């Protein structure tokens, strides 16, 4: 695959979006924003379908939110503690909740995804708080659509405005999105505590079989 060829990326981007955005639902460092913004930049360059990129990003975001929510709602998140990677993931979820807070209101479900680790924290907190499946699903769906529009739009606008190669437009879109996300995150989390405010089984500190 030629990493600077828009033709190569245009045919592969659809395969990357769903697994990467799904992975980001549980492990925020996964660069889902970069992939989705790149999709928008490719769409602006005529090498990808804007609406398909938007649909895949929104669907994968909603599906990931539902997976985390159900994991905690069914009180089965402790299964993660059976493996070392799972314990690290479980610990990261608690750290995300500590930073973003335990809010499980419908407004938070929709909007928290725009701050670092907010999507993960709110989905887990909603499951712990037994928010109704229908209510969470609807709000997660709306939030997923808004997030997808924002991310794909960043890439598309950067590509349309600059007329630079898609990879350069993608980097510009990622930089702008990251800057805005960090600023919003600092404002939203500056008064949060340092301990996870959840009452949820967690065996991450105990030795477990591999």
PASEBA-1860 file (N, C-alpha, C; in nm, 3 decimals):
! residues 210
1> XXXXXXXX> 0.085/-0.121/0.000/0.000/0.000/0.000/0.087/0.124/0.000 ~ 0.063/0.215/-0.093/0.134/0.341/-0.100/0.067/0.439/-0.002 ~ 0.138/0.476/0.105/0.077/0.554/0.211/0.052/0.700/0.174 ~ 0.102/0.745/0.062/0.074/0.882/0.020/-0.016/0.886/-0.102 ~ -0.061/0.769/-0.144/-0.150/0.763/-0.260/-0.296/0.768/-0.216 ~ -0.371/0.869/-0.260/-0.513/0.876/-0.222/-0.594/0.759/-0.277 ~ -0.551/0.703/-0.389/-0.623/0.588/-0.445/-0.613/0.468/-0.351 ~ -0.495/0.447/-0.293/-0.477/0.335/-0.200/-0.561/0.356/-0.074
9> XXXXXXXX> -0.557/0.475/-0.020/-0.633/0.504/0.101/-0.783/0.503/0.075 ~ -0.820/0.550/-0.044/-0.962/0.556/-0.077/-1.028/0.420/-0.077 ~ -0.954/0.317/-0.115/-1.010/0.183/-0.118/-1.000/0.112/0.016 ~ -0.912/0.160/0.106/-0.889/0.093/0.234/-0.958/0.160/0.352 ~ -0.991/0.287/0.339/-1.041/0.362/0.453/-1.170/0.303/0.510 ~ -1.255/0.246/0.424/-1.381/0.189/0.471/-1.356/0.069/0.563 ~ -1.248/-0.004/0.537/-1.216/-0.123/0.617/-1.156/-0.086/0.753 ~ -1.098/0.033/0.762/-1.031/0.074/0.884/-1.126/0.139/0.984
17> XXXXXXXX> -1.226/0.210/0.935/-1.307/0.294/1.024/-1.375/0.214/1.134 ~ -1.448/0.108/1.099/-1.525/0.036/1.201/-1.438/-0.025/1.310 ~ -1.334/-0.103/1.278/-1.253/-0.161/1.386/-1.180/-0.057/1.471 ~ -1.133/0.050/1.409/-1.059/0.151/1.484/-1.152/0.229/1.577 ~ -1.268/0.270/1.529/-1.362/0.344/1.613/-1.417/0.254/1.723 ~ -1.440/0.127/1.693/-1.482/0.031/1.796/-1.375/0.017/1.903 ~ -1.249/0.006/1.861/-1.139/-0.007/1.956/-1.127/0.114/2.046 ~ -1.154/0.231/1.991/-1.147/0.355/2.068/-1.251/0.359/2.179
25> XXXXXXXX> -1.359/0.282/2.164/-1.465/0.281/2.266/-1.413/0.229/2.399 ~ -1.317/0.135/2.395/-1.264/0.076/2.518/-1.124/0.125/2.549 ~ -1.049/0.160/2.446/-0.912/0.205/2.467/-0.891/0.337/2.394 ~ -0.916/0.450/2.463/-0.916/0.582/2.398/-0.791/0.618/2.318 ~ -0.670/0.570/2.354/-0.555/0.606/2.271/-0.561/0.557/2.127 ~ -0.650/0.463/2.098/-0.667/0.420/1.959/-0.707/0.542/1.875 ~ -0.635/0.571/1.765/-0.654/0.697/1.692/-0.776/0.699/1.600 ~ -0.896/0.687/1.657/-1.014/0.684/1.572/-1.036/0.818/1.502
33> XXXXXXXX> -1.008/0.929/1.573/-1.028/1.060/1.511/-0.943/1.077/1.386 ~ -0.820/1.029/1.393/-0.731/1.043/1.278/-0.786/0.969/1.156 ~ -0.837/0.847/1.178/-0.890/0.769/1.067/-1.014/0.834/1.008 ~ -1.105/0.880/1.094/-1.230/0.940/1.046/-1.203/1.073/0.976 ~ -1.114/1.153/1.033/-1.080/1.282/0.969/-1.011/1.258/0.835 ~ -0.928/1.157/0.829/-0.865/1.121/0.701/-0.971/1.083/0.598 ~ -1.075/1.012/0.644/-1.186/0.979/0.554/-1.252/1.104/0.499 ~ -1.270/1.203/0.584/-1.328/1.330/0.538/-1.240/1.401/0.438
41> XXXXXXXX> -1.109/1.398/0.462/-1.015/1.461/0.369/-1.015/1.389/0.234 ~ -1.024/1.257/0.237/-1.032/1.181/0.113/-1.161/1.211/0.037 ~ -1.270/1.231/0.112/-1.398/1.265/0.048/-1.389/1.400/-0.021 ~ -1.321/1.495/0.044/-1.305/1.627/-0.017/-1.221/1.619/-0.143 ~ -1.131/1.520/-0.146/-1.043/1.502/-0.262/-1.107/1.416/-0.369 ~ -1.229/1.368/-0.344/-1.300/1.286/-0.441/-1.260/1.140/-0.443 ~ -1.191/1.093/-0.338/-1.144/0.954/-0.336/-1.219/0.868/-0.235 ~ -1.322/0.921/-0.175/-1.406/0.844/-0.083/-1.545/0.904/-0.083
49> XXXXXXXX> -1.642/0.824/-0.042/-1.780/0.869/-0.037/-1.808/0.932/0.099 ~ -1.840/1.059/0.100/-1.861/1.133/0.224/-1.967/1.068/0.311 ~ -2.080/1.030/0.252/-2.192/0.979/0.330/-2.164/0.840/0.386 ~ -2.089/0.760/0.311/-2.054/0.628/0.361/-1.955/0.638/0.477 ~ -1.858/0.728/0.465/-1.764/0.752/0.575/-1.840/0.797/0.700 ~ -1.935/0.888/0.680/-2.015/0.940/0.792/-2.095/0.828/0.857 ~ -2.160/0.745/0.777/-2.241/0.635/0.831/-2.155/0.536/0.908 ~ -2.044/0.494/0.851/-1.958/0.396/0.917/-1.904/0.448/1.048
57> XXXXXXXX> -1.863/0.576/1.050/-1.809/0.635/1.173/-1.916/0.643/1.282 ~ -2.037/0.687/1.245/-2.145/0.699/1.343/-2.188/0.562/1.394 ~ -2.201/0.466/1.304/-2.244/0.331/1.344/-2.142/0.266/1.438 ~ -2.014/0.275/1.403/-1.910/0.215/1.486/-1.903/0.283/1.622 ~ -1.922/0.414/1.626/-1.920/0.486/1.753/-2.035/0.440/1.841 ~ -2.155/0.431/1.785/-2.271/0.385/1.861/-2.252/0.242/1.909 ~ -2.203/0.155/1.823/-2.183/0.015/1.858/-2.082/0.001/1.972 ~ -1.975/0.077/1.967/-1.876/0.073/2.074/-1.931/0.121/2.206
65> XXXXXXXX> -2.010/0.229/2.202/-2.073/0.280/2.324/-2.165/0.176/2.386 ~ -2.243/0.109/2.302/-2.336/0.008/2.352/-2.261/-0.110/2.414 ~ -2.148/-0.147/2.355/-2.070/-0.259/2.409/-2.019/-0.228/2.549 ~ -1.963/-0.107/2.567/-1.912/-0.068/2.699/-2.027/-0.057/2.799 ~ -2.135/0.005/2.758/-2.252/0.022/2.845/-2.305/-0.113/2.893 ~ -2.322/-0.208/2.803/-2.376/-0.339/2.840/-2.278/-0.418/2.926 ~ -2.148/-0.399/2.900/-2.046/-0.467/2.979/-2.059/-0.431/3.127 ~ -2.087/-0.304/3.153/-2.100/-0.258/3.292/-2.241/-0.274/3.347
73> XXXXXXXX> -2.339/-0.261/3.262/-2.476/-0.278/3.308/-2.503/-0.421/3.353 ~ -2.447/-0.517/3.281/-2.466/-0.658/3.315/-2.369/-0.705/3.424 ~ -2.287/-0.613/3.473/-2.191/-0.643/3.579/-2.097/-0.757/3.539 ~ -2.053/-0.754/3.414/-1.962/-0.858/3.368/-1.826/-0.799/3.330 ~ -1.803/-0.674/3.367/-1.675/-0.612/3.332/-1.557/-0.680/3.401 ~ -1.584/-0.756/3.509/-1.475/-0.824/3.579/-1.408/-0.930/3.493 ~ -1.474/-0.971/3.384/-1.411/-1.071/3.298/-1.282/-1.016/3.235 ~ -1.272/-0.884/3.228/-1.151/-0.824/3.173/-1.030/-0.855/3.259
81> XXXXXXXX> -1.054/-0.879/3.389/-0.944/-0.898/3.483/-0.876/-1.033/3.470 ~ -0.923/-1.118/3.381/-0.863/-1.251/3.364/-0.733/-1.247/3.284 ~ -0.712/-1.137/3.211/-0.592/-1.124/3.129/-0.520/-0.994/3.164 ~ -0.392/-0.992/3.143/-0.314/-0.873/3.177/-0.360/-0.753/3.094 ~ -0.386/-0.774/2.964/-0.432/-0.663/2.881/-0.570/-0.616/2.928 ~ -0.652/-0.712/2.974/-0.785/-0.675/3.022/-0.779/-0.594/3.150 ~ -0.685/-0.629/3.241/-0.672/-0.553/3.365/-0.626/-0.411/3.337 ~ -0.536/-0.397/3.239/-0.491/-0.264/3.202/-0.606/-0.183/3.143
89> XXXXXXXX> -0.687/-0.249/3.061/-0.802/-0.182/3.001/-0.902/-0.142/3.108 ~ -0.928/-0.233/3.202/-1.024/-0.206/3.309/-0.975/-0.088/3.394 ~ -0.847/-0.087/3.425/-0.789/0.023/3.501/-0.802/0.154/3.424 ~ -0.779/0.149/3.293/-0.792/0.270/3.211/-0.935/0.323/3.213 ~ -1.032/0.232/3.217/-1.172/0.275/3.224/-1.199/0.349/3.354 ~ -1.148/0.296/3.466/-1.166/0.363/3.594/-1.096/0.499/3.597 ~ -0.979/0.505/3.535/-0.908/0.633/3.529/-0.986/0.734/3.444 ~ -1.047/0.685/3.337/-1.126/0.774/3.250/-1.246/0.828/3.326
97> XXXXXXXX> -1.312/0.741/3.406/-1.427/0.787/3.484/-1.382/0.890/3.587 ~ -1.265/0.867/3.649/-1.214/0.960/3.749/-1.189/1.098/3.688 ~ -1.138/1.101/3.566/-1.107/1.229/3.502/-1.231/1.299/3.449 ~ -1.321/1.221/3.388/-1.437/1.281/3.323/-1.558/1.289/3.415 ~ -1.552/1.219/3.529/-1.666/1.223/3.622/-1.762/1.110/3.595 ~ -1.856/1.092/3.689/-1.948/0.980/3.680/-2.083/1.021/3.622 ~ -2.090/1.131/3.556/-2.219/1.177/3.504/-2.276/1.079/3.403 ~ -2.402/1.044/3.423/-2.470/0.955/3.328/-2.598/1.019/3.278
105> XXXXXXXX> -2.605/1.153/3.284/-2.722/1.221/3.233/-2.726/1.211/3.082 ~ -2.844/1.231/3.026/-2.857/1.219/2.881/-2.771/1.322/2.809 ~ -2.759/1.440/2.865/-2.675/1.542/2.803/-2.529/1.501/2.800 ~ -2.484/1.437/2.909/-2.345/1.391/2.915/-2.321/1.277/2.817 ~ -2.418/1.189/2.802/-2.404/1.077/2.708/-2.383/1.130/2.567 ~ -2.453/1.237/2.534/-2.440/1.296/2.401/-2.311/1.375/2.385 ~ -2.280/1.458/2.486/-2.172/1.555/2.469/-2.035/1.516/2.519 ~ -2.026/1.420/2.613/-1.897/1.390/2.675/-1.798/1.329/2.577
113> XXXXXXXX> -1.845/1.274/2.467/-1.755/1.213/2.368/-1.663/1.316/2.303 ~ -1.692/1.442/2.321/-1.610/1.545/2.259/-1.492/1.586/2.346 ~ -1.479/1.526/2.466/-1.363/1.550/2.550/-1.283/1.421/2.561 ~ -1.152/1.429/2.586/-1.069/1.308/2.593/-1.122/1.208/2.695 ~ -1.141/1.084/2.653/-1.188/0.972/2.736/-1.331/0.990/2.785 ~ -1.399/1.095/2.744/-1.535/1.119/2.792/-1.634/1.016/2.744 ~ -1.617/0.969/2.622/-1.708/0.868/2.566/-1.701/0.739/2.647 ~ -1.580/0.694/2.676/-1.561/0.572/2.753/-1.618/0.587/2.894
121> XXXXXXXX> -1.586/0.698/2.961/-1.629/0.719/3.099/-1.780/0.724/3.111 ~ -1.844/0.796/3.020/-1.989/0.812/3.028/-2.062/0.682/2.997 ~ -2.011/0.606/2.900/-2.074/0.478/2.867/-2.066/0.382/2.986 ~ -1.948/0.375/3.048/-1.931/0.286/3.164/-2.016/0.334/3.281 ~ -2.016/0.464/3.308/-2.093/0.518/3.420/-2.242/0.497/3.399 ~ -2.288/0.507/3.275/-2.430/0.486/3.246/-2.471/0.342/3.273 ~ -2.381/0.248/3.240/-2.409/0.109/3.269/-2.414/0.083/3.418 ~ -2.320/0.139/3.492/-2.316/0.122/3.637/-2.440/0.183/3.702
129> XXXXXXXX> -2.486/0.297/3.649/-2.601/0.366/3.706/-2.734/0.309/3.658 ~ -2.730/0.205/3.576/-2.853/0.142/3.524/-2.943/0.238/3.447 ~ -2.881/0.323/3.367/-2.959/0.405/3.276/-3.033/0.312/3.181 ~ -3.156/0.345/3.144/-3.235/0.256/3.059/-3.166/0.233/2.925 ~ -3.181/0.111/2.875/-3.117/0.076/2.748/-3.168/0.166/2.636 ~ -3.299/0.189/2.633/-3.356/0.271/2.525/-3.302/0.413/2.532 ~ -3.301/0.470/2.653/-3.253/0.607/2.668/-3.107/0.620/2.630 ~ -3.025/0.526/2.678/-2.883/0.533/2.645/-2.861/0.513/2.496
137> XXXXXXXX> -2.931/0.415/2.437/-2.913/0.386/2.296/-2.946/0.507/2.209 ~ -3.058/0.574/2.241/-3.098/0.691/2.162/-2.997/0.805/2.176 ~ -2.953/0.831/2.300/-2.858/0.940/2.322/-2.721/0.907/2.264 ~ -2.681/0.781/2.278/-2.553/0.740/2.219/-2.559/0.750/2.067 ~ -2.674/0.718/2.009/-2.690/0.729/1.864/-2.681/0.872/1.817 ~ -2.750/0.962/1.889/-2.745/1.104/1.853/-2.604/1.158/1.870 ~ -2.540/1.122/1.982/-2.403/1.166/2.004/-2.309/1.113/1.898 ~ -2.329/0.989/1.857/-2.244/0.928/1.755/-2.256/1.002/1.622
145> XXXXXXXX> -2.378/1.038/1.587/-2.399/1.112/1.461/-2.332/1.249/1.468 ~ -2.350/1.320/1.580/-2.288/1.452/1.595/-2.136/1.442/1.591 ~ -2.083/1.340/1.659/-1.937/1.322/1.660/-1.886/1.291/1.520 ~ -1.957/1.205/1.448/-1.914/1.169/1.313/-1.919/1.290/1.220 ~ -2.025/1.369/1.232/-2.036/1.490/1.149/-1.920/1.584/1.178 ~ -1.885/1.599/1.306/-1.776/1.688/1.345/-1.642/1.637/1.290 ~ -1.613/1.509/1.309/-1.484/1.456/1.266/-1.470/1.450/1.114 ~ -1.571/1.397/1.048/-1.567/1.391/0.902/-1.567/1.532/0.845
153> XXXXXXXX> -1.645/1.620/0.907/-1.650/1.759/0.862/-1.516/1.829/0.874 ~ -1.441/1.801/0.981/-1.308/1.861/0.996/-1.219/1.824/0.879 ~ -1.217/1.694/0.847/-1.134/1.650/0.736/-1.180/1.706/0.603 ~ -1.312/1.707/0.583/-1.366/1.756/0.457/-1.341/1.905/0.440 ~ -1.362/1.982/0.547/-1.340/2.127/0.540/-1.193/2.159/0.518 ~ -1.105/2.088/0.591/-0.961/2.113/0.573/-0.918/2.082/0.430 ~ -0.970/1.972/0.375/-0.935/1.936/0.238/-0.989/2.034/0.137 ~ -1.114/2.078/0.158/-1.177/2.171/0.063/-1.114/2.310/0.070
161> XXXXXXXX> -1.078/2.352/0.191/-1.028/2.488/0.209/-0.882/2.503/0.167 ~ -0.801/2.402/0.195/-0.658/2.414/0.169/-0.615/2.362/0.033 ~ -0.692/2.267/-0.022/-0.656/2.202/-0.149/-0.520/2.132/-0.142 ~ -0.478/2.098/-0.021/-0.352/2.027/-0.002/-0.374/1.878/-0.024 ~ -0.267/1.800/-0.036/-0.284/1.654/-0.042/-0.364/1.604/0.077 ~ -0.434/1.492/0.061/-0.526/1.446/0.164/-0.457/1.427/0.299 ~ -0.331/1.378/0.297/-0.262/1.351/0.423/-0.231/1.480/0.498 ~ -0.201/1.587/0.424/-0.175/1.716/0.487/-0.304/1.774/0.544
169> XXXXXXXX> -0.414/1.763/0.468/-0.543/1.810/0.517/-0.586/1.732/0.640 ~ -0.556/1.602/0.640/-0.589/1.518/0.755/-0.514/1.564/0.879 ~ -0.386/1.592/0.866/-0.307/1.637/0.980/-0.357/1.771/1.034 ~ -0.397/1.859/0.944/-0.451/1.988/0.987/-0.581/1.967/1.064 ~ -0.668/1.882/1.011/-0.794/1.854/1.079/-0.773/1.790/1.215 ~ -0.679/1.697/1.223/-0.648/1.631/1.351/-0.595/1.733/1.451 ~ -0.506/1.821/1.407/-0.448/1.922/1.496/-0.557/2.015/1.551 ~ -0.646/2.060/1.464/-0.755/2.148/1.508/-0.847/2.075/1.605
177> XXXXXXXX> -0.886/1.954/1.570/-0.974/1.877/1.657/-0.911/1.847/1.791 ~ -0.781/1.813/1.791/-0.710/1.783/1.916/-0.702/1.906/2.004 ~ -0.672/2.020/1.944/-0.661/2.144/2.020/-0.793/2.179/2.086 ~ -0.901/2.172/2.010/-1.033/2.203/2.064/-1.072/2.103/2.172 ~ -1.045/1.975/2.148/-1.078/1.872/2.246/-1.003/1.890/2.376 ~ -0.874/1.925/2.367/-0.794/1.947/2.489/-0.847/2.065/2.568 ~ -0.879/2.173/2.498/-0.930/2.292/2.566/-1.062/2.261/2.636 ~ -1.155/2.197/2.564/-1.284/2.161/2.624/-1.263/2.064/2.739
185> XXXXXXXX> -1.171/1.969/2.721/-1.145/1.871/2.826/-1.090/1.936/2.952 ~ -1.000/2.032/2.936/-0.944/2.101/3.053/-1.051/2.178/3.129 ~ -1.142/2.240/3.054/-1.250/2.315/3.118/-1.345/2.221/3.191 ~ -1.375/2.108/3.127/-1.475/2.016/3.182/-1.422/1.934/3.299 ~ -1.291/1.910/3.303/-1.238/1.818/3.405/-1.153/1.885/3.512 ~ -1.141/2.016/3.511/-1.048/2.081/3.603/-1.086/2.064/3.750 ~ -1.213/2.032/3.776/-1.257/2.015/3.914/-1.281/1.870/3.952 ~ -1.241/1.778/3.865/-1.264/1.637/3.894/-1.162/1.586/3.994
193> XXXXXXXX> -1.197/1.477/4.062/-1.107/1.416/4.158/-1.008/1.324/4.088 ~ -0.928/1.256/4.169/-0.828/1.167/4.113/-0.860/1.021/4.135 ~ -0.968/0.992/4.207/-1.007/0.853/4.232/-1.132/0.820/4.154 ~ -1.141/0.697/4.109/-1.259/0.657/4.033/-1.380/0.653/4.124 ~ -1.484/0.734/4.096/-1.600/0.742/4.184/-1.703/0.636/4.153 ~ -1.662/0.511/4.137/-1.755/0.406/4.102/-1.755/0.297/4.207 ~ -1.869/0.235/4.221/-1.882/0.120/4.309/-1.904/0.000/4.220 ~ -1.792/-0.055/4.169/-1.801/-0.158/4.065/-1.688/-0.256/4.086
201> XXXXXXXX> -1.714/-0.386/4.078/-1.610/-0.486/4.101/-1.489/-0.462/4.012 ~ -1.373/-0.462/4.074/-1.250/-0.441/3.997/-1.137/-0.517/4.064 ~ -1.079/-0.611/3.994/-0.973/-0.693/4.049/-0.839/-0.662/3.987 ~ -0.826/-0.540/3.934/-0.706/-0.505/3.861/-0.580/-0.508/3.945 ~ -0.591/-0.494/4.078/-0.473/-0.493/4.163/-0.436/-0.631/4.213 ~ -0.516/-0.732/4.179/-0.491/-0.867/4.227/-0.425/-0.950/4.120 ~ -0.337/-1.041/4.159/-0.273/-1.128/4.057/-0.376/-1.219/3.995 ~ -0.372/-1.229/3.866/-0.469/-1.309/3.794/-0.396/-1.404/3.699
209> XX> -0.457/-1.517/3.667/-0.392/-1.607/3.570/-0.395/-1.547/3.432 ~ -0.293/-1.574/3.354/-0.286/-1.524/3.217/-0.377/-1.604/3.127
END
